[in-house]
Amino acid sequence: MAGRSGRTVRDLRRGNRTAVLQRLYFDGPMSRFELAPATGLSGGSISNVVAELVEDGLVEEAGTVESDGGRPRTLLRVAPSGGHMIGVDVGETRVRVELFDLALTELARTERPLEHHGYDVEVVVGHIRDGIAEVLADTDITPEQLLGVGIGVPGIVAPTPEQGAVVHGQTMGWDAVPLESLLRSTCELPDSVPYFIDNGARTLGQAELWFGAGRGSRDAVVVLFGSGIGACLVTEGVEYGRALEWGHVTVRVRGRRCRCGALGCLEAYAGAGALVDRWREAGGHPPEGTDEETALAALLAAAHPAGGAEADPVALAVLEETAEYVGAGLSDLVNLFQPERILIGGWAGLQLGPRFLPAVRRYADAYSLRHPAARVRIDLGELGPDAVTVGAASLPLADFFAGGGRRGARRRVRAEANG
């Protein structure tokens, strides 16, 4: 039966469970006494919800704390064994698959290279399938225990009623690839295990905002630097963030040809491969036959050699020019969205960051409007190269919480609403 607000008793119970689970997850351990004011629920409701969650194996005791003049209070936390998630990062050079418990502690991982195959769809799907099977085999976790599989990919992800998530990845040669349906037909997972496929920058953004440098920010942009460049906007009214194809803003009219086919994109100047190419074209000497990570490390070492050796002026000039392009690109984000924080992540961003960040900040400030520039902080992400897989795994976790900790609850609600 629905009340005046249209919410049923089931909706209210699910909302109460969600409130308690999320508060314990992000701010726990906490006592029942602390949960009541933190969630806005009555003491009686807290007792009922906690009893349900303990019975479901989602909440467990985590010690006691002394109280003022009374009995010690029992602390509660979300039980790590209450569920498991898989996170997948389809990167530029490899597919990384990690298995996590409910506390996002890594239980198993595997990586499979892509260098010789590019983004061949069959190869990527096969790597994801084999990676999922391997991390499950390395543990005693059964497929039925999974809350879901989250996957971060380059490109634009569009949901469709017939094929699920479809990926439009122009720079990787994917034209409306029905990735979810391909995985459904290939991976040996039960139909009860959902797939959550999203842009890799968005999964990176969710990880940094939940667990990393952006925690507590209401308005933030998280940018990802690798071979490609992307960004995720998080602001009020945008649930879990929105992916931005920021790497394809124009920073130079009639400039270099980008992988997407357009001219003058930021990615054509500041993507890892483009950066190394520009060094070579300017007269630098990147190591031959190496991957992008090794070549980029060589560029940094040439510009900032150890032991007081003389710096390569060509490498220094390329990095300085790149910092200006990146700063100008960030100024677009500052002027358009006026965020509190901009966080730089991705393997190339983290590799460049310590040497690169002061110049990037200087140029971003120079190209931005004064008022939004004065309120924004530009920092490096904190979660390192695993941020995309952590963020991908948090997609099924967020869905699980939104459903009140009941498997498939939110999807059943959506089906009922559409049906």
QUIFEN-V663370 format. One line per field, one symbol per residue. ss: DSSP state (H for helix, E for strand, L for the rest). phi: phi as a letter, one per 30 degrees, with the letter a starting at -180 (. if undefined). psi: psi as a letter, one per 30 degrees, with the letter a starting at -180 (. if undefined). A space follows every 50 residues. Layout:
ss=???
phi=???
psi=???
//
This chain:
ss=LELLLLLEHHHHHHHHHHHHHHHHHHHLLEEHHHHHHHHLLLHHHHHHHH HHHHHLLLEEEEEEELLLLLLLEEEEEELHHHLEEEEEEELLLEEEEEEE ELLLLEEEEEEEELLLLLLLHHHHHHHHHHHHHHHHHLLLLLHHHEEEEE EEELLEEEEELLLEEEEEEHHHLEEEELHHHHHHHHLLLLLLLLEEEEEH HHHHHHHHHHHLLLLLLLLEEEEEELLLEEEEEELLLLLLLEEELHHHLE LLLLLLELLLLLELELHHHHLHHHHHHHHHHLLLLLLLLLLHHHHHHHHH HHHLLHHHLLLLHHHHHHHHHHHHHHHHHHHHHHHHHLLLEEEEELHHHH HHHHHHHHHHHHHHHHHLLHHHHHHLEEEELLLHHHHHHHHHHHHHHHHH HHLLLLLLHHHHHHHHHHL
phi=.cdddiddeddddddddddddddddcbddbdedddeddcicdedddeddd edddddicbbdbjbbdcdicdecddbbddeddabbccbcdcdcaccbbcb dddhddcaaabbdcecchceedddddddedddddddddbcdceddddlcc bcbdjccbdbddcidccccddcicchdddddddedcdccdddcdcbcadd dddeddddddbcdcejdcbbbccccbdcbbabcbadicdijbdbdddcdd cadhddddddjdcideddccdeddddddddddjdbdddicdddddddddd dddbddiiddddddddddddddddddddddddddddchddbbccbidddd ddeedcdeddedddddccddddddccccbddccidddddddddddddddd dddiicdiddddddddddc
psi=kkafffkleeeeeeeeeeeeeeeeefglllleeeeefefglleeeeeeee eeeeefgfklkhalkkljfalkkkkllkkegflklkkkjjaeflkkkkkl afghkkflllkklfeffbhkeeeeeeeeeeeeeeeeffagkleffkfljk kklkakkkkkfegbkkkjiefggjjhkieeeeeefekiklffjlkjklke eeeeeeeefefbfgkfkejlkkkkkbelkllkkklkfjkglkkkhffgkk fjkhakklffflkgleffefleeeeeeeeeffglikkkglleeeeeeeee eeeillgglkkjfeeeeeeeeeeeeeeeeeeeeeeefhlekkkkaleeee eeeefeeeeeeeeeeeflkeefeffkkjlllffafgeeeeeeffeeeeee efgggkkgeeeeeeeeef.
//
